[in-house]
Amino acid sequence: MTDAKAISDHWGKGDVYARILDTMELAGIDPNSVTVEQLAPVDHFHARGFPATVELADALPIKEGDRLVDIGCGLGGPARYLVKRFNCHVDGIDITAPFVDAANKLSVLVGMESAVECRHGDGQKLPYGDETFDGGYTQHVTMNVPDRDVFFGEACRVLKPGAFFALTEHGLGEVGEPHHPVPWSEDGSGAYLMRPADTVAALEKAGFADIEVADTGEKYLQGYGRAIELAEKGEAPVFGTHILLGKLAPQIVRNAARNIEERRTHPVQIICFKPK
Ligand SMILES: C[S@@+](CC[C@H](N)C(=O)[O-])C[C@H]1O[C@@H](n2cnc3c(N)ncnc32)[C@H](O)[C@@H]1O
């Protein structure tokens, strides 16, 4: 099995869209009138979910009419939120075909299929022309990317001069050797964490400048802490990302928190620019 297939199978197999619809029904959400906000507990599939997307968006210079690229778009939640908030257009690409299928069907449900276009593919080989986009972002994707030089090089290639590029990830901590399972890997296979300083060096090598790094560990810990508390009280929301993480979800969330506390991982948000 190729690494790409293994990574895709790790994230989502089978009919992910059907699973989401079934859970919506259980949660009492009507698919015919569902809103972007109602989808958010599931389709912002990264640490802290929707609030983290909102904070990232607050920090980005997105303008009405911009064309953005979401590399590793998952179910397309962040893309739909940005389109609704900024009246922009987002092209998404993801290596997991069942996620792309679900992303496009969810966009149809909320009437956004012409503004959010997701396709199946690898961020290490983007199917877009040079200097196409006004900005790009990749949220919680790079932990699975073996060749960061190629991945960042592709991102830089498809961005216009002056465009922003934003990245959130679990970097490798000072101590290293994360406990598994974690969201991006069950046993360490397909995981390629890098120390934040090395990520910055790779971004510079790809051509990015004005690189700003923010530690997000404390905020993630608060988010994981709330999720663990709700689960322990038996009050976890019916419509939540546990439907994507599967049976190991409780252990995955506990390990994600413990890895930060023990400095095995070092989560960051990075914003940089392609020089004009
Ligand atoms: C934690 S999910 C994040 C999804 C989305 N960015 C979000 O924040 O909601 C990680 C995603 O990265 C995707 N992914 C991993 N490696 C990739 C690659 N080389 N190219 C494109 N997508 C990739 C996975 O398929 C998965 O959808």
The ligand as an SDF file (V2000), in Angstrom:
LIG
                    3D

 27 29  0  0  0  0  0  0  0  0999 V2000
   -7.1590   16.8500   10.5990 C   0  0  0  0  0  0  0  0  0  0  0  0
   -7.8050   16.7840    8.9840 S   0  0  0  0  0  0  0  0  0  0  0  0
   -7.9750   18.5430    8.6490 C   0  0  0  0  0  0  0  0  0  0  0  0
   -9.0090   18.8300    7.6050 C   0  0  0  0  0  0  0  0  0  0  0  0
   -9.2560   20.3210    7.3710 C   0  0  0  0  0  0  0  0  0  0  0  0
   -8.0240   21.0080    7.0490 N   0  0  0  0  0  0  0  0  0  0  0  0
   -9.8870   20.9600    8.5780 C   0  0  0  0  0  0  0  0  0  0  0  0
   -9.1680   21.6630    9.2940 O   0  0  0  0  0  0  0  0  0  0  0  0
  -11.0820   20.7650    8.8060 O   0  0  0  0  0  0  0  0  0  0  0  0
   -6.3450   16.3950    8.0200 C   0  0  0  0  0  0  0  0  0  0  0  0
   -6.6220   16.3410    6.5450 C   0  0  0  0  0  0  0  0  0  0  0  0
   -5.3860   16.3710    5.8100 O   0  0  0  0  0  0  0  0  0  0  0  0
   -5.5680   15.5860    4.6580 C   0  0  0  0  0  0  0  0  0  0  0  0
   -4.2420   15.2920    4.0790 N   0  0  0  0  0  0  0  0  0  0  0  0
   -3.2150   14.6270    4.6650 C   0  0  0  0  0  0  0  0  0  0  0  0
   -2.1510   14.5980    3.8400 N   0  0  0  0  0  0  0  0  0  0  0  0
   -2.5050   15.2670    2.7070 C   0  0  0  0  0  0  0  0  0  0  0  0
   -1.8440   15.5820    1.5050 C   0  0  0  0  0  0  0  0  0  0  0  0
   -0.5900   15.1860    1.2490 N   0  0  0  0  0  0  0  0  0  0  0  0
   -2.5080   16.2900    0.5730 N   0  0  0  0  0  0  0  0  0  0  0  0
   -3.7940   16.6840    0.7810 C   0  0  0  0  0  0  0  0  0  0  0  0
   -4.4690   16.3970    1.9120 N   0  0  0  0  0  0  0  0  0  0  0  0
   -3.8360   15.7090    2.8690 C   0  0  0  0  0  0  0  0  0  0  0  0
   -6.3420   14.3970    5.1740 C   0  0  0  0  0  0  0  0  0  0  0  0
   -6.9590   13.6710    4.1610 O   0  0  0  0  0  0  0  0  0  0  0  0
   -7.3390   15.0830    6.1030 C   0  0  0  0  0  0  0  0  0  0  0  0
   -8.5150   15.4480    5.4290 O   0  0  0  0  0  0  0  0  0  0  0  0
  1  2  1  0
  2  3  1  0
  2 10  1  0
  3  4  1  0
  4  5  1  0
  5  6  1  0
  5  7  1  0
  7  8  2  0
  7  9  1  0
 10 11  1  0
 11 12  1  0
 11 26  1  0
 12 13  1  0
 13 14  1  0
 13 24  1  0
 14 15  1  0
 14 23  1  0
 15 16  2  0
 16 17  1  0
 17 18  1  0
 17 23  2  0
 18 19  1  0
 18 20  2  0
 20 21  1  0
 21 22  2  0
 22 23  1  0
 24 25  1  0
 24 26  1  0
 26 27  1  0
M  CHG  2   2   1   9  -1
M  END
$$$$
